[in-house]
Amino acid sequence: MKYDFTTMLNRHGWDSIAVDMKENELWGIPKGETLPGFEQIPMWIADMNFATVNTVTEAIIHRASHPSFGYFIPSDDYYQAIIRWQKEGNGVTNLLPEHIGYENGVLGGITSAMRVLCSDGDPVLLHSPTYNGFTAQLERNGYKIVLSPLKLDENNVWRMDFEDMERKIKEHHIHTALFCSPHNPTGRVWERREISQAMEIFRNNDVYVIADEIWSDLTLFGQAHTPAQSVSEDARNRTVAFYAPSKTFNLAGLVGSYHIIYNKYLRERIRRYEALSHYNDMNVLSMHALIGAYQAEGRIWLSQLKTVLEKNITYAFHFIRENFEGVRLSMPQGTYMILLDCSGWCQKHGKSIEELQQAGIRVGVIWREGSMYHVPYGIRMNLALPHEKVVEAFSRLKQYVF
Ligand SMILES: Cc1ncc(COP(=O)(O)O)c(C=O)c1O
């Protein structure tokens, strides 16, 4: 393997909340003491314990070597890098620079879109399990969360419940849906026909769609991402989509997400809203990081990363099934998260999910319990670590926790 996915980066002191967990109300830091002698293994927040691709650091260093950092507007290279990346990765062929706009974080973009699409206090349709960032942003901005639970089918695959979605849309007079694709925290990669069916429901009920496709590069086991905007002409116009190189290349700290909005009316309204605060402006180093990432070498790095993630997920899946009685999980098709349903284990052992989480933290497995994802007996684990660390974490869980 050309790139190093086996060394555990020492991130202490290098601006990493994953390992230097200082209390902060925004981040839902797992609380609890780790016993002396157990090194902490960060398996909670969604960033990776791998070095990013060298073309990112080279691009930043190259730009930083010129000692002028004045005002700027995004370069043509920036737009072309995104257009190329979306074409090669997602088969998007008709993307123009005017459809693309910088976002100060996908969550920031989603919030702006909501401000334009919703009236104050409006209900918004989401699936549960739910990414905690969605819940937090909706609550902070005073919107009403209406959850349509995903369901496991007979093959243990998470599915949308289309009837439930439509019923709730009608019952609550919903006109905005927040659609996560691929889905965090289940790791489901939606098939084209599933997205089409959801879009049909949205069309029939005048629901605008905010598609969070931040995980779209991290589809695994041969799955392909289908952009929500690609399933029909109507979907293209009713959907605002958000992307970023941050999950793919571990760049969250640089902040550099973007939207794709084909519908001119929505695009202009959202951009106008974003201009009000004057805060939605790009950092020049973040622009160069994206350009460094979205090129041929980034693609090769990504394909090697995926091999590592597939190995970790496969290992964890089988280990859990063979060793942790009462814990269930569905095999993720994308992301680097796994979502455990520990209800059977908790019932059998008379333990709460918080006690289970604490038992893991005591032996250095820093994981997150599921209430923040609307999964009462859930635990979410991040597997973007060197394989050896994943093996170590599961062996501690077997020996001391389950
Ligand atoms: C589905 C989803 N959307 C958005 C984000 C956050 O994106 P950003 O840092 O660009 O706001 C995350 C981070 O984990 C995520 O999982």
The ligand as an SDF file (V2000), in Angstrom:
LIG
                    3D

 16 16  0  0  0  0  0  0  0  0999 V2000
  -24.1180   13.8070    7.9570 C   0  0  0  0  0  0  0  0  0  0  0  0
  -23.2000   14.8890    8.3810 C   0  0  0  0  0  0  0  0  0  0  0  0
  -23.4130   16.1510    7.9810 N   0  0  0  0  0  0  0  0  0  0  0  0
  -22.6180   17.1580    8.3540 C   0  0  0  0  0  0  0  0  0  0  0  0
  -21.5350   16.9420    9.1720 C   0  0  0  0  0  0  0  0  0  0  0  0
  -20.7050   18.1090    9.5930 C   0  0  0  0  0  0  0  0  0  0  0  0
  -20.2560   18.7930    8.4740 O   0  0  0  0  0  0  0  0  0  0  0  0
  -19.5280   20.2100    8.6040 P   0  0  0  0  0  0  0  0  0  0  0  0
  -18.3490   20.0010    9.5130 O   0  0  0  0  0  0  0  0  0  0  0  0
  -19.1290   20.5420    7.2010 O   0  0  0  0  0  0  0  0  0  0  0  0
  -20.5490   21.1490    9.1630 O   0  0  0  0  0  0  0  0  0  0  0  0
  -21.2590   15.6410    9.6190 C   0  0  0  0  0  0  0  0  0  0  0  0
  -20.1260   15.3800   10.5220 C   0  0  0  0  0  0  0  0  0  0  0  0
  -19.9780   14.3240   11.0500 O   0  0  0  0  0  0  0  0  0  0  0  0
  -22.1140   14.5940    9.2180 C   0  0  0  0  0  0  0  0  0  0  0  0
  -21.8980   13.3350    9.6060 O   0  0  0  0  0  0  0  0  0  0  0  0
  1  2  1  0
  2  3  1  0
  2 15  2  0
  3  4  2  0
  4  5  1  0
  5  6  1  0
  5 12  2  0
  6  7  1  0
  7  8  1  0
  8  9  2  0
  8 10  1  0
  8 11  1  0
 12 13  1  0
 12 15  1  0
 13 14  2  0
 15 16  1  0
M  END
$$$$
